[in-house]
Amino acid sequence: MARADFPVRQRTVRTGAGQVSLTSAGTGPTRILLVPGTGSNAAVALGWLHALSARWATTVVDLPGQPGLSDPRRPPRSRLAWYGRTLDEILTTMDGDDVVVVGNSLGAAVALAAGSPRIAGRVLISPAGIIRLKVDPELALASARWLLRPTTEHTRTMLRLFVAPGTAPPDTEVQWMTLMATSCRTTLAPPPLPAEILARRAEQPCVVGVGEHDRFLPPARLGPALRRTMNIDLRVMPGVGHLTTPKHLGKVVALVAEVADPTSSSPTPE
């Protein structure tokens, strides 16, 4: 966090899940609340925070139970409901209404689980919580090697499956994921949320985007499920895998603008 090359502010709030660290950038009341994915946090998501805060006051939450600056304890059961309640508590402490929650991977499932009246809409990137993630044999083998022997090379080999073919994973992600597997126990992807919750969330503005090369959430599987459960058309981001690299953050900002500034944005082409 000390290496951030733009102004950031940090504070800690108390919730039923323990202390939660919030990192903010931009001026004015919070417009965007970013919820990172499994194993991520504000320090890893600085690129996201920088890109989003250039247009809106943005806050990133370090989810409790994930590696970061929040409480390390995890719930023994009903993890998504627990995370949803925690996010609702966080929103209660914040200085903004009409907040757009941007969730990535696990963070998208948490955004769907939360029902705070402060939420004006959601933008879900490579979202867990809608369908079960697909893990093919190559992914399973690479992940097992990474967990059992988290060397830089094993991490890099695994992360090559998280990005588009022919794309090198960012070195910062390789370094972080190696450190994480060495020091922490990662969590599994959550199951899909109940259909009634997904239908209720679709009553508010919601944009869902996924990379065309996402092996966990292939668009051919996610698109029909999204249409069936939430009556929403999936946005497919060209040249993107499950991991959104820094060069693709402009696509994320464009999707967020459709919800945060609907009168001044135009739909992102599929």
Number of C-alpha atoms within 10 A of each C-alpha: 12 6 7 11 9 11 9 18 11 13 9 14 14 15 17 11 21 15 17 24 22 23 22 23 22 21 13 11 16 22 25 28 29 29 28 26 25 18 21 23 25 25 18 17 17 21 16 21 26 20 16 27 22 13 15 20 19 29 27 25 24 28 32 23 22 23 19 19 19 22 19 15 11 15 13 7 8 9 13 23 17 19 23 19 19 23 25 20 18 20 21 14 11 16 11 17 15 15 23 25 33 28 25 27 25 27 28 26 28 32 31 28 24 23 16 17 12 16 22 17 22 26 28 26 28 27 27 26 23 22 18 16 21 14 13 10 9 11 19 13 12 18 20 14 16 23 19 11 15 20 19 17 13 19 25 23 19 23 23 20 24 24 24 22 12 8 15 15 21 15 11 10 17 21 14 17 25 21 15 18 18 15 11 13 13 14 12 9 15 19 15 15 19 12 13 11 15 19 14 13 19 18 11 13 17 23 21 23 24 29 26 21 22 23 19 23 25 19 22 10 14 23 20 15 17 18 12 13 18 20 15 17 17 19 20 21 22 15 15 22 25 24 25 24 19 13 9 15 16 13 17 21 18 17 26 26 22 19 20 25 13 13 9 8 14 12 12 15 9 12
